[in-house]
Amino acid sequence: MAPAITLAAEAPKLSAANTGFMLICSALVMLMTPGLAFFYGGMVRVKSTLNMLMMSFISLGIVTILWVLYGFSMAFGTDSGSLIGWNSDWVGLGNIGLTELWDGYTIPVFVFLVFQLMFAIITPALISGALADRVKFSAWALFVALWATVVYFPVAHWVWGAGGWAFELGVIDFAGGTAVHINAGAAALGVILVIGKRVGFKKDPMRPHSLPLVMLGAGLLWFGWFGFNAGSWLGNDDGVGALMFVNTQVATAAAVLGWLAYEKIRHGAFTTLGAASGAVAGLVAITPAGGAISPLGAIAVGAIAGVLCAMAVGLKYRFGYDDSLDVVGVHLVGGILGSLLIGFFATGKGQSDVAGLFYGGGLDQFWKQCAGVFGVLAYSLVVSAVLAFLLDKTIGMRVSEDDEVAGIDQAEHAETAYDFSGAGGGAAKTSAVVAAVAGAQSKKVDA
C-alpha cells in the first residue's frame, strides 16, 4: 500500500475584496479622529474650542511620522522578551514589498500597517479630553510623541503582537479595549493627577458651548467605529467581522438607552450630552468583546456600560480629580467593563472557542482578562504620570493662570473659534439695526 501523501497547506493569496474592505475600514478609523475633535470641541467652553480640535489633529501628524520611522516595527516586529517588537527591515517602511502579505492573512502588509496606524493616532488623542483648557500646545505635542513611543507602541505589542505577554496569555481584545481605551483612560488619569485642576473647577460653570457639535462628533465616531471594530478581523471570510459589526450597533444602542434611563431617574431629564456620551460608552465597551459574544450579550454589555459609565463620570467630583471631558469615566471604565465581561458572556462560537462563565467556561478567561486589564492600566498610569511630571518640571505643562482664564485659544493659537464682529457679520449687523431703530424712535419722539 502506497504511503499517504500529506499536502502542504495552501499559502494565502492576496484577496482584492479583503484588501479593499480593509482600506475602507482604515479610512473610517481615520475619520474617527476628526469626529473625536468635534465631540471634544463641542464639550468645552467657547474659549477652548480650537485648542481641543488641535489636540486631536496634531496626533494625525506626529503619530503618522513616528509609525513610519519606528512605531510599526516596535508594535508588530519580532518579539523580544514578550515586551517589545522590532524588525529593522520595517524601519522607514522602505523594505516592504507592495504585494507582500501580512502573516497568515490575505491583505498586504501596507494595508495592515495603515489600519493599525489609525488606531495609534486616535489613542493619544483620546487622552486630550481630560486635559481641556489648561495645557500648553507645545507640551502636549511633545507628550504625544513620547507617550506613543514608550506606552502605546509597547502596549500594542503586548496585546496584538505575536509573542506579546497578553497575546500569549490568551487575553481577548478584539479591537482595543485594553490597548486603546484602558490605555488612554489610565494615561489621562495619570496626567491630570500631576497637572492639577482647571481654574474654577467645581466653582465656575463649565458647560458645553455647542451640543450640536457634540452630537455631530458622536455620530462620526459611531460611523467610523464600524471600521474600527469590524475591520479588526482583517477580512470577512468567516462571518466574525459581520458579527462584530452587528454587535457594535446593538451594544451602542443599548448603552444610549441605559445612560438616558439613568439620567432620567437621577437628574430628571434626557439630555443630548447624555445620549452622545452613552453612545461612546457603548462603543468603548463592545470594542474588546464584540467578536466573542452574541447580540444578546452585546445588549447586556452595552446596557451595563451605559449605566455604570454614567455613574462613573461623577466620581471626579467625589474624589477631586479634574477629568474635564470624562475620559476616565467613559474610556477607562468602559474599557474595563467590556474587557472583563468577556469572562462572563463569551459564547465560544465567535472569534475563538473560549467560553465565559455563563456559557459553561468557568472563570479561567475572566482571570486572564483581569491580568490584561490591570497590567495595561498600571503601566500606562505610572509611565504617563512620570512623563507629565518630567515635562512639567522642564518645559512646563500648563499655560499661565491668566491665559487659562482669558482663553487658551487666543493664548496658544492666536485665533478664536467664532468671529461675530466682522463687517456685515452677526454682531455688527445687529448693533447697526438696533442703533437705526433707536434713532428712528428718537426722531418720532422729537417730532
Buried (B, 14 or more C-beta within 10 A) or exposed (E): EEEEEEEEEEEBEBBEEBBEBBBEBBBBBBBBBBBBBBBBBBBBBEBBBBBBBBBBBBBBEBBBEBBBBBBBBBBBBBBEEBBBBBBEEBBEBEEBEEEEBBEEBBBBBBBBBBBBBBBBBBBBBBBBBBBBBBBBBEBBBBBBBBBBBBBBBBBBBBBBBBBBBBBEBBBBBBBBBBBBBBBBBBBBBBBBBBBBBBBEBEEEEBEBBBBEBBBBBBBBBBEBBBBBBBBBBBBBEEEBBEBBBBBBBBBBBBBBBBBBBBBEEEEEEEBBBBBBBBBBBBBBBBBBBBBBBBEEBBBBBBBBBBBBBBBBBEBBEEEEBBBBBBBBBBBBBBBBBBBBBBBBBBBBBBBBEBBBBBBEBEEBBBEBBBBBBBBBBEBBBBBBBEBBBBBBEEEBBBBEEEBBBEBBBBBBBEEBBEEEEEEEEEEEEEEEEEEEEEEEEEEEEEE
